[in-house]
Amino acid sequence: MSALNSSPETNSSSAPGGLLEELERRQDEVLAQIDELDAKVSALLKEMGVTETDSAEIETGKYAA
């Protein structure tokens, strides 16, 4: 038996609407993780002296290496 099958949360997803609630909960967790990663990347870029303007110039091809 896998860890997913033995989870009590799996049992609740068999109730009407339970699967949708489980998917929404997981989506919220993933979005929170993405926000945390975005904050970490932004902080790292700031430490390195990279600004949003620099990033925009690179994306639009205005940056000359």
MDTraj code that builds the backbone (N, CA, C; nanometers):
import mdtraj as md
import numpy as np

residues = "MET SER ALA LEU ASN SER SER PRO GLU THR ASN SER SER SER ALA PRO GLY GLY LEU LEU GLU GLU LEU GLU ARG ARG GLN ASP GLU VAL LEU ALA GLN ILE ASP GLU LEU ASP ALA LYS VAL SER ALA LEU LEU LYS GLU MET GLY VAL THR GLU THR ASP SER ALA GLU ILE GLU THR GLY LYS TYR ALA ALA".split()
xyz = np.array([
    [0.0837, -0.1178, 0.0000],
    [0.0000, 0.0000, 0.0000],
    [0.0883, 0.1243, 0.0000],
    [0.0590, 0.2194, -0.0888],
    [0.1401, 0.3406, -0.0969],
    [0.1004, 0.4387, 0.0117],
    [0.1873, 0.5379, 0.0318],
    [0.1612, 0.6394, 0.1335],
    [0.0358, 0.7193, 0.1000],
    [0.0090, 0.7373, -0.0290],
    [-0.1095, 0.8125, -0.0677],
    [-0.2368, 0.7380, -0.0307],
    [-0.2374, 0.6078, -0.0505],
    [-0.3566, 0.5300, -0.0210],
    [-0.3837, 0.5182, 0.1274],
    [-0.2835, 0.5267, 0.2103],
    [-0.3017, 0.5119, 0.3534],
    [-0.3325, 0.6445, 0.4219],
    [-0.3308, 0.7538, 0.3476],
    [-0.3554, 0.8855, 0.4040],
    [-0.5025, 0.9017, 0.4393],
    [-0.5324, 0.9592, 0.5556],
    [-0.6717, 0.9840, 0.5903],
    [-0.7376, 1.0839, 0.4962],
    [-0.6572, 1.1705, 0.4332],
    [-0.7124, 1.2680, 0.3401],
    [-0.7700, 1.1995, 0.2173],
    [-0.7131, 1.0873, 0.1778],
    [-0.7625, 1.0151, 0.0616],
    [-0.9031, 0.9650, 0.0878],
    [-0.9297, 0.9196, 0.2090],
    [-1.0619, 0.8711, 0.2432],
    [-1.1657, 0.9820, 0.2351],
    [-1.1310, 1.1036, 0.2743],
    [-1.2258, 1.2142, 0.2705],
    [-1.2562, 1.2564, 0.1276],
    [-1.1665, 1.2263, 0.0341],
    [-1.1904, 1.2661, -0.1040],
    [-1.2955, 1.1797, -0.1714],
    [-1.3352, 1.0677, -0.1094],
    [-1.4382, 0.9833, -0.1686],
    [-1.5775, 1.0381, -0.1402],
    [-1.5903, 1.1313, -0.0453],
    [-1.7182, 1.1947, -0.0171],
    [-1.7516, 1.2899, -0.1313],
    [-1.8812, 1.3173, -0.1507],
    [-1.9191, 1.4110, -0.2578],
    [-1.8478, 1.5451, -0.2412],
    [-1.7837, 1.5900, -0.3464],
    [-1.7104, 1.7160, -0.3423],
    [-1.5752, 1.7060, -0.2753],
    [-1.5436, 1.5916, -0.2194],
    [-1.4177, 1.5753, -0.1472],
    [-1.2968, 1.5853, -0.2374],
    [-1.3071, 1.5304, -0.3567],
    [-1.1943, 1.5356, -0.4498],
    [-1.1649, 1.6796, -0.4898],
    [-1.2702, 1.7543, -0.5169],
    [-1.2517, 1.8949, -0.5528],
    [-1.1873, 1.9721, -0.4381],
    [-1.2330, 1.9474, -0.3158],
    [-1.1739, 2.0140, -0.1995],
    [-1.0267, 1.9779, -0.1844],
    [-0.9935, 1.8511, -0.2069],
    [-0.8543, 1.8059, -0.1973],
    [-0.7680, 1.8747, -0.3032],
    [-0.8186, 1.8826, -0.4255],
    [-0.7441, 1.9481, -0.5333],
    [-0.7257, 2.0970, -0.5041],
    [-0.8286, 2.1621, -0.4520],
    [-0.8174, 2.3039, -0.4183],
    [-0.7152, 2.3249, -0.3067],
    [-0.7138, 2.2366, -0.2072],
    [-0.6177, 2.2471, -0.0973],
    [-0.4757, 2.2314, -0.1504],
    [-0.4571, 2.1323, -0.2374],
    [-0.3232, 2.1112, -0.2940],
    [-0.2809, 2.2289, -0.3802],
    [-0.3756, 2.2835, -0.4571],
    [-0.3448, 2.3992, -0.5403],
    [-0.3016, 2.5170, -0.4528],
    [-0.3730, 2.5395, -0.3438],
    [-0.3370, 2.6483, -0.2526],
    [-0.1969, 2.6284, -0.1959],
    [-0.1627, 2.5036, -0.1610],
    [-0.0290, 2.4742, -0.1085],
    [0.0783, 2.5044, -0.2128],
    [0.0539, 2.4633, -0.3363],
    [0.1514, 2.4855, -0.4435],
    [0.1666, 2.6348, -0.4717],
    [0.0560, 2.7074, -0.4746],
    [0.0642, 2.8516, -0.4979],
    [0.1409, 2.9218, -0.3862],
    [0.1226, 2.8767, -0.2631],
    [0.1977, 2.9339, -0.1508],
    [0.3471, 2.9045, -0.1661],
    [0.3801, 2.7832, -0.2107],
    [0.5207, 2.7479, -0.2327],
    [0.5807, 2.8321, -0.3447],
    [0.5036, 2.8561, -0.4495],
    [0.5517, 2.9392, -0.5603],
    [0.5781, 3.0812, -0.5111],
    [0.4880, 3.1344, -0.4284],
    [0.5083, 3.2686, -0.3729],
    [0.6356, 3.2749, -0.2894],
    [0.6601, 3.1710, -0.2089],
    [0.7819, 3.1664, -0.1271],
    [0.9063, 3.1630, -0.2154],
    [0.9033, 3.0810, -0.3194],
    [1.0180, 3.0721, -0.4102],
    [1.0406, 3.2038, -0.4834],
    [0.9325, 3.2683, -0.5250],
    [0.9440, 3.3967, -0.5931],
    [1.0102, 3.5000, -0.5025],
    [0.9704, 3.5004, -0.3756],
    [1.0304, 3.5941, -0.2803],
    [1.1790, 3.5650, -0.2618],
    [1.2152, 3.4369, -0.2559],
    [1.3564, 3.3997, -0.2396],
    [1.4380, 3.4394, -0.3620],
    [1.3838, 3.4153, -0.4809],
    [1.4548, 3.4513, -0.6043],
    [1.4696, 3.6029, -0.6130],
    [1.3636, 3.6751, -0.5804],
    [1.3700, 3.8216, -0.5838],
    [1.4752, 3.8743, -0.4876],
    [1.4810, 3.8170, -0.3673],
    [1.5809, 3.8596, -0.2689],
    [1.7215, 3.8291, -0.3185],
    [1.7398, 3.7129, -0.3787],
    [1.8708, 3.6753, -0.4308],
    [1.9132, 3.7687, -0.5438],
    [1.8212, 3.7972, -0.6349],
    [1.8528, 3.8882, -0.7447],
    [1.8859, 4.0277, -0.6924],
    [1.8145, 4.0702, -0.5893],
    [1.8421, 4.2014, -0.5305],
    [1.9819, 4.2042, -0.4705],
    [2.0207, 4.0956, -0.4016],
    [2.1557, 4.0864, -0.3449],
    [2.2612, 4.0929, -0.4539],
    [2.2301, 4.0376, -0.5704],
    [2.3253, 4.0353, -0.6812],
    [2.3240, 4.1661, -0.7596],
    [2.2323, 4.2552, -0.7263],
    [2.2256, 4.3835, -0.7938],
    [2.1472, 4.3822, -0.9225],
    [2.0700, 4.2785, -0.9446],
    [1.9876, 4.2708, -1.0651],
    [1.8558, 4.3405, -1.0355],
    [1.8168, 4.4319, -1.1234],
    [1.6905, 4.5031, -1.1054],
    [1.5884, 4.4528, -1.2052],
    [1.4616, 4.4897, -1.1825],
    [1.3573, 4.4490, -1.2763],
    [1.3817, 4.5100, -1.4132],
    [1.4366, 4.6293, -1.4185],
    [1.4680, 4.6934, -1.5457],
    [1.5708, 4.6105, -1.6218],
    [1.6737, 4.5616, -1.5508],
    [1.7741, 4.4769, -1.6149],
    [1.7082, 4.3530, -1.6739],
    [1.6191, 4.2913, -1.5992],
    [1.5516, 4.1708, -1.6457],
    [1.4660, 4.2005, -1.7674],
    [1.3940, 4.3131, -1.7655],
    [1.3084, 4.3495, -1.8777],
    [1.3918, 4.3756, -2.0025],
    [1.5069, 4.4394, -1.9860],
    [1.5934, 4.4665, -2.1007],
    [1.6462, 4.3374, -2.1609],
    [1.6772, 4.2412, -2.0767],
    [1.7256, 4.1125, -2.1264],
    [1.6151, 4.0427, -2.2045],
    [1.4925, 4.0426, -2.1497],
    [1.3806, 3.9745, -2.2142],
    [1.3442, 4.0380, -2.3475],
    [1.3571, 4.1696, -2.3599],
    [1.3193, 4.2374, -2.4836],
    [1.4340, 4.2468, -2.5830],
    [1.5507, 4.1988, -2.5441],
    [1.6638, 4.2003, -2.6353],
    [1.7394, 4.3312, -2.6365],
    [1.7105, 4.4204, -2.5432],
    [1.7796, 4.5491, -2.5383],
    [1.9134, 4.5395, -2.4676],
    [1.9408, 4.4239, -2.4082],
    [2.0644, 4.4048, -2.3331],
    [2.1743, 4.3619, -2.4281],
    [2.2840, 4.4350, -2.4299],
    [2.3979, 4.3988, -2.5146],
    [2.5059, 4.3387, -2.4269],
    [2.5359, 4.2139, -2.4503],
    [2.6361, 4.1440, -2.3685],
    [2.7755, 4.1843, -2.4072],
])
top = md.Topology()
chain = top.add_chain()
for i, resn in enumerate(residues, 1):
    res = top.add_residue(resn, chain, resSeq=i)
    for name in ("N", "CA", "C"):
        top.add_atom(name, md.element.get_by_symbol(name[0]), res)
traj = md.Trajectory(xyz[None], top)
